[in-house]
Amino acid sequence: MQNWTIGQKLFSGVGLLGLLIAVSSWFGIRNAGAINDALVEATGPTAKTIRIADNIDSRLARVHGSELGTLVATLMKDRGSLEEDRKAVTAGLAEVEKQLAEVNGQTLSDKERQLVNAIREAVGKWKGVYDSIQIHLDSGAVEKAEDLSGKEGEPLMAQLEKLADELSAAQFRELEEGTKQAEVSYATSRAITTGVVVVSVVVILLVVWLVRRINTQLRQMASELGDGAGQVAAAAGQVSSSSQSLAQGSSEQAASL
């Protein structure tokens, strides 16, 4: 570096500073994009899937209540309530199917997709049991309907509620992971930015040092040039004086002849 020209030193310092600024900008844009993706994932599809999973859980609870209501309405011989509960079960199952189709269109992991398929399969089994219960109720076999509901309907509904809870829990884990990724990206961006700022300060100090060093060298060179010019002028004066002496001597010799 000592053999570099002044221009090389200046251009190197400025170039290094520009490179650091470019690298800092690139990392800033890159990490900002990563943070944005993580936040979008956390607040977008994942949050929507959590909402759908909660809706499925609540709908299944209502369907279960209406199914039990058909048993009570039959025992009470309340035909109007029986029909209302049956309509509620049909509407609830249709809503569950709609929610399952909607969640299936989201970006899911293999585990989550397995849970959705398991819920759909269990809903189909429970509906078959429910249809059999209603047939027994219509034929007056209330005891058979109650027995079928307790032995097959209740376990299937408990399984459905458990699967819905597992799907919701899996989505909450994804939400937490997305938040952690955003935090990691932010921490990385902050560390890189801090590092670049520190290095930039060092480079700025180095450039200042180089400029002062160059100024010192320029002053030294100007002083040396001034001293050299003075010596040249003194030598020229001596040469001029010697020339005059020689000319005078020559004139005197010529006059004596």
LOMI-617746 format. One record per residue (C-alpha): chain; residue in one letter; x, y, z. Coordinates in pm, whole numbers, padded with zeros to 5 digits. Layout:
REM residues N
+--------+---------+--------+--------+--------+
! cadena ! residuo !     px !     py !     pz !
+--------+---------+--------+--------+--------+
!      A !       a !      X !      Y !      Z !
...
+--------+---------+--------+--------+--------+
***
This chain:
REM residues 257
+--------+---------+--------+--------+--------+
! cadena ! residuo !     px !     py !     pz !
+--------+---------+--------+--------+--------+
!      A !       m !  00000 !  00000 !  00000 !
!      A !       q !  00299 !  00230 !  00060 !
!      A !       n !  00385 !  00204 ! -00309 !
!      A !       w !  00035 !  00302 ! -00421 !
!      A !       t ! -00024 !  00633 ! -00590 !
!      A !       i ! -00243 !  00897 ! -00429 !
!      A !       g ! -00523 !  00824 ! -00675 !
!      A !       q ! -00508 !  00451 ! -00601 !
!      A !       k ! -00535 !  00511 ! -00227 !
!      A !       l ! -00831 !  00747 ! -00261 !
!      A !       f ! -01015 !  00530 ! -00513 !
!      A !       s ! -00957 !  00219 ! -00297 !
!      A !       g ! -01101 !  00385 !  00012 !
!      A !       v ! -01404 !  00524 ! -00168 !
!      A !       g ! -01457 !  00196 ! -00354 !
!      A !       l ! -01448 ! -00008 ! -00032 !
!      A !       l ! -01696 !  00226 !  00132 !
!      A !       g ! -01929 !  00200 ! -00170 !
!      A !       l ! -01901 ! -00179 ! -00162 !
!      A !       l ! -01998 ! -00186 !  00205 !
!      A !       i ! -02300 !  00035 !  00138 !
!      A !       a ! -02408 ! -00192 ! -00150 !
!      A !       v ! -02368 ! -00507 !  00061 !
!      A !       s ! -02562 ! -00348 !  00347 !
!      A !       s ! -02844 ! -00247 !  00111 !
!      A !       w ! -02862 ! -00595 ! -00041 !
!      A !       f ! -02881 ! -00767 !  00297 !
!      A !       g ! -03136 ! -00514 !  00418 !
!      A !       i ! -03364 ! -00575 !  00118 !
!      A !       r ! -03316 ! -00952 !  00141 !
!      A !       n ! -03394 ! -00975 !  00512 !
!      A !       a ! -03684 ! -00732 !  00479 !
!      A !       g ! -03832 ! -00968 !  00219 !
!      A !       a ! -03778 ! -01268 !  00447 !
!      A !       i ! -03946 ! -01089 !  00739 !
!      A !       n ! -04238 ! -00988 !  00515 !
!      A !       d ! -04284 ! -01345 !  00388 !
!      A !       a ! -04283 ! -01482 !  00742 !
!      A !       l ! -04536 ! -01224 !  00859 !
!      A !       v ! -04761 ! -01279 !  00556 !
!      A !       e ! -04754 ! -01654 !  00617 !
!      A !       a ! -04826 ! -01607 !  00986 !
!      A !       t ! -05109 ! -01357 !  00946 !
!      A !       g ! -05249 ! -01490 !  00616 !
!      A !       p ! -05301 ! -01857 !  00525 !
!      A !       t ! -05201 ! -01992 !  00869 !
!      A !       a ! -05438 ! -01761 !  01056 !
!      A !       k ! -05716 ! -01845 !  00809 !
!      A !       t ! -05664 ! -02219 !  00858 !
!      A !       i ! -05674 ! -02174 !  01236 !
!      A !       r ! -06007 ! -01993 !  01201 !
!      A !       i ! -06145 ! -02268 !  00978 !
!      A !       a ! -06029 ! -02541 !  01221 !
!      A !       d ! -06201 ! -02360 !  01508 !
!      A !       n ! -06518 ! -02327 !  01298 !
!      A !       i ! -06515 ! -02701 !  01225 !
!      A !       d ! -06477 ! -02776 !  01596 !
!      A !       s ! -06767 ! -02547 !  01693 !
!      A !       r ! -06989 ! -02679 !  01410 !
!      A !       l ! -06927 ! -03038 !  01517 !
!      A !       a ! -07024 ! -02949 !  01875 !
!      A !       r ! -07352 ! -02799 !  01748 !
!      A !       v ! -07418 ! -03102 !  01527 !
!      A !       h ! -07360 ! -03329 !  01825 !
!      A !       g ! -07601 ! -03127 !  02036 !
!      A !       s ! -07869 ! -03138 !  01765 !
!      A !       e ! -07820 ! -03514 !  01724 !
!      A !       l ! -07882 ! -03562 !  02095 !
!      A !       g ! -08179 ! -03327 !  02058 !
!      A !       t ! -08343 ! -03567 !  01814 !
!      A !       l ! -08336 ! -03837 !  02083 !
!      A !       v ! -08487 ! -03606 !  02342 !
!      A !       a ! -08752 ! -03475 !  02098 !
!      A !       t ! -08855 ! -03833 !  02010 !
!      A !       l ! -08886 ! -03928 !  02378 !
!      A !       m ! -09092 ! -03613 !  02436 !
!      A !       k ! -09293 ! -03685 !  02121 !
!      A !       d ! -09218 ! -03332 !  02003 !
!      A !       r ! -09231 ! -03365 !  01626 !
!      A !       g ! -09158 ! -02998 !  01564 !
!      A !       s ! -08837 ! -02998 !  01769 !
!      A !       l ! -08734 ! -03327 !  01607 !
!      A !       e ! -08755 ! -03177 !  01260 !
!      A !       e ! -08573 ! -02863 !  01368 !
!      A !       d ! -08286 ! -03068 !  01516 !
!      A !       r ! -08266 ! -03280 !  01204 !
!      A !       k ! -08243 ! -02967 !  00988 !
!      A !       a ! -07975 ! -02831 !  01219 !
!      A !       v ! -07772 ! -03153 !  01184 !
!      A !       t ! -07803 ! -03145 !  00804 !
!      A !       a ! -07702 ! -02778 !  00786 !
!      A !       g ! -07416 ! -02832 !  01030 !
!      A !       l ! -07275 ! -03127 !  00835 !
!      A !       a ! -07299 ! -02927 !  00512 !
!      A !       e ! -07109 ! -02641 !  00676 !
!      A !       v ! -06843 ! -02882 !  00804 !
!      A !       e ! -06797 ! -03021 !  00452 !
!      A !       k ! -06767 ! -02665 !  00318 !
!      A !       q ! -06506 ! -02578 !  00581 !
!      A !       l ! -06310 ! -02897 !  00505 !
!      A !       a ! -06307 ! -02812 !  00133 !
!      A !       e ! -06186 ! -02460 !  00215 !
!      A !       v ! -05907 ! -02573 !  00446 !
!      A !       n ! -05801 ! -02835 !  00192 !
!      A !       g ! -05732 ! -02550 ! -00053 !
!      A !       q ! -05480 ! -02394 !  00186 !
!      A !       t ! -05110 ! -02472 !  00197 !
!      A !       l ! -05087 ! -02762 !  00439 !
!      A !       s ! -04815 ! -02990 !  00564 !
!      A !       d ! -04846 ! -03366 !  00511 !
!      A !       k ! -04953 ! -03411 !  00874 !
!      A !       e ! -05221 ! -03142 !  00845 !
!      A !       r ! -05354 ! -03289 !  00521 !
!      A !       q ! -05376 ! -03628 !  00689 !
!      A !       l ! -05577 ! -03471 !  00971 !
!      A !       v ! -05817 ! -03309 !  00723 !
!      A !       n ! -05868 ! -03641 !  00543 !
!      A !       a ! -05919 ! -03818 !  00877 !
!      A !       i ! -06183 ! -03561 !  00977 !
!      A !       r ! -06364 ! -03604 !  00645 !
!      A !       e ! -06359 ! -03984 !  00681 !
!      A !       a ! -06483 ! -03969 !  01042 !
!      A !       v ! -06762 ! -03728 !  00943 !
!      A !       g ! -06877 ! -03977 !  00679 !
!      A !       k ! -06883 ! -04260 !  00935 !
!      A !       w ! -07068 ! -04048 !  01190 !
!      A !       k ! -07327 ! -03947 !  00930 !
!      A !       g ! -07390 ! -04316 !  00855 !
!      A !       v ! -07443 ! -04384 !  01224 !
!      A !       y ! -07668 ! -04079 !  01252 !
!      A !       d ! -07883 ! -04193 !  00960 !
!      A !       s ! -07926 ! -04533 !  01129 !
!      A !       i ! -08023 ! -04360 !  01456 !
!      A !       q ! -08293 ! -04159 !  01275 !
!      A !       i ! -08428 ! -04474 !  01113 !
!      A !       h ! -08462 ! -04634 !  01457 !
!      A !       l ! -08632 ! -04321 !  01589 !
!      A !       d ! -08880 ! -04317 !  01302 !
!      A !       s ! -08962 ! -04683 !  01364 !
!      A !       g ! -09014 ! -04620 !  01737 !
!      A !       a ! -08703 ! -04815 !  01846 !
!      A !       v ! -08578 ! -04539 !  02074 !
!      A !       e ! -08370 ! -04772 !  02291 !
!      A !       k ! -08184 ! -04904 !  01987 !
!      A !       a ! -08125 ! -04546 !  01873 !
!      A !       e ! -07987 ! -04450 !  02215 !
!      A !       d ! -07768 ! -04760 !  02226 !
!      A !       l ! -07630 ! -04690 !  01878 !
!      A !       s ! -07569 ! -04327 !  01967 !
!      A !       g ! -07377 ! -04419 !  02284 !
!      A !       k ! -07171 ! -04704 !  02141 !
!      A !       e ! -07086 ! -04567 !  01797 !
!      A !       g ! -07198 ! -04205 !  01764 !
!      A !       e ! -07033 ! -04072 !  02080 !
!      A !       p ! -06687 ! -04228 !  02014 !
!      A !       l ! -06690 ! -04098 !  01656 !
!      A !       m ! -06785 ! -03748 !  01771 !
!      A !       a ! -06512 ! -03756 !  02036 !
!      A !       q ! -06265 ! -03861 !  01767 !
!      A !       l ! -06381 ! -03576 !  01543 !
!      A !       e ! -06338 ! -03317 !  01818 !
!      A !       k ! -05991 ! -03454 !  01894 !
!      A !       l ! -05889 ! -03439 !  01525 !
!      A !       a ! -06018 ! -03082 !  01493 !
!      A !       d ! -05822 ! -02982 !  01804 !
!      A !       e ! -05508 ! -03145 !  01661 !
!      A !       l ! -05550 ! -02954 !  01334 !
!      A !       s ! -05590 ! -02627 !  01520 !
!      A !       a ! -05286 ! -02705 !  01738 !
!      A !       a ! -05076 ! -02787 !  01430 !
!      A !       q ! -05169 ! -02451 !  01278 !
!      A !       f ! -05079 ! -02270 !  01600 !
!      A !       r ! -04738 ! -02439 !  01587 !
!      A !       e ! -04693 ! -02313 !  01232 !
!      A !       l ! -04792 ! -01965 !  01348 !
!      A !       e ! -04528 ! -01980 !  01621 !
!      A !       e ! -04267 ! -02104 !  01374 !
!      A !       g ! -04349 ! -01819 !  01135 !
!      A !       t ! -04315 ! -01569 !  01418 !
!      A !       k ! -03981 ! -01720 !  01519 !
!      A !       q ! -03857 ! -01703 !  01159 !
!      A !       a ! -03952 ! -01335 !  01146 !
!      A !       e ! -03765 ! -01275 !  01473 !
!      A !       v ! -03457 ! -01460 !  01345 !
!      A !       s ! -03462 ! -01264 !  01019 !
!      A !       y ! -03494 ! -00939 !  01212 !
!      A !       a ! -03207 ! -01031 !  01445 !
!      A !       t ! -02989 ! -01132 !  01149 !
!      A !       s ! -03068 ! -00811 !  00965 !
!      A !       r ! -02990 ! -00605 !  01274 !
!      A !       a ! -02659 ! -00787 !  01333 !
!      A !       i ! -02553 ! -00748 !  00970 !
!      A !       t ! -02650 ! -00381 !  00964 !
!      A !       t ! -02460 ! -00319 !  01289 !
!      A !       g ! -02156 ! -00498 !  01151 !
!      A !       v ! -02165 ! -00303 !  00827 !
!      A !       v ! -02201 !  00025 !  01018 !
!      A !       v ! -01899 ! -00060 !  01234 !
!      A !       v ! -01689 ! -00157 !  00932 !
!      A !       s ! -01808 !  00156 !  00749 !
!      A !       v ! -01691 !  00371 !  01040 !
!      A !       v ! -01354 !  00196 !  01031 !
!      A !       v ! -01330 !  00255 !  00656 !
!      A !       i ! -01424 !  00622 !  00700 !
!      A !       l ! -01153 !  00660 !  00963 !
!      A !       l ! -00911 !  00484 !  00729 !
!      A !       v ! -01003 !  00718 !  00443 !
!      A !       v ! -00956 !  01020 !  00674 !
!      A !       w ! -00621 !  00883 !  00779 !
!      A !       l ! -00524 !  00831 !  00415 !
!      A !       v ! -00629 !  01185 !  00322 !
!      A !       r ! -00429 !  01333 !  00609 !
!      A !       r ! -00133 !  01118 !  00517 !
!      A !       i ! -00164 !  01231 !  00155 !
!      A !       n ! -00185 !  01593 !  00267 !
!      A !       t !  00127 !  01548 !  00475 !
!      A !       q !  00306 !  01391 !  00182 !
!      A !       l !  00194 !  01672 ! -00047 !
!      A !       r !  00315 !  01936 !  00198 !
!      A !       q !  00646 !  01753 !  00230 !
!      A !       m !  00678 !  01731 ! -00147 !
!      A !       a !  00593 !  02103 ! -00183 !
!      A !       s !  00851 !  02189 !  00081 !
!      A !       e !  01111 !  01976 ! -00091 !
!      A !       l !  01024 !  02132 ! -00424 !
!      A !       g !  01054 !  02479 ! -00267 !
!      A !       d !  01392 !  02392 ! -00120 !
!      A !       g !  01502 !  02251 ! -00453 !
!      A !       a !  01386 !  02565 ! -00632 !
!      A !       g !  01580 !  02780 ! -00384 !
!      A !       q !  01891 !  02574 ! -00436 !
!      A !       v !  01850 !  02599 ! -00812 !
!      A !       a !  01808 !  02977 ! -00784 !
!      A !       a !  02118 !  03005 ! -00563 !
!      A !       a !  02317 !  02796 ! -00804 !
!      A !       a !  02193 !  03007 ! -01093 !
!      A !       g !  02305 !  03319 ! -00904 !
!      A !       q !  02647 !  03170 ! -00848 !
!      A !       v !  02674 !  03078 ! -01214 !
!      A !       s !  02567 !  03431 ! -01312 !
!      A !       s !  02824 !  03584 ! -01075 !
!      A !       s !  03093 !  03356 ! -01209 !
!      A !       s !  02997 !  03446 ! -01562 !
!      A !       q !  03022 !  03815 ! -01481 !
!      A !       s !  03361 !  03765 ! -01318 !
!      A !       l !  03487 !  03577 ! -01619 !
!      A !       a !  03351 !  03841 ! -01854 !
!      A !       q !  03516 !  04116 ! -01652 !
!      A !       g !  03844 !  03931 ! -01643 !
!      A !       s !  03830 !  03875 ! -02015 !
!      A !       s !  03762 !  04245 ! -02070 !
!      A !       e !  04060 !  04345 ! -01857 !
!      A !       q !  04288 !  04101 ! -02038 !
!      A !       a !  04170 !  04238 ! -02371 !
!      A !       a !  04233 !  04598 ! -02258 !
!      A !       s !  04587 !  04516 ! -02141 !
!      A !       l !  04668 !  04377 ! -02483 !
+--------+---------+--------+--------+--------+
***
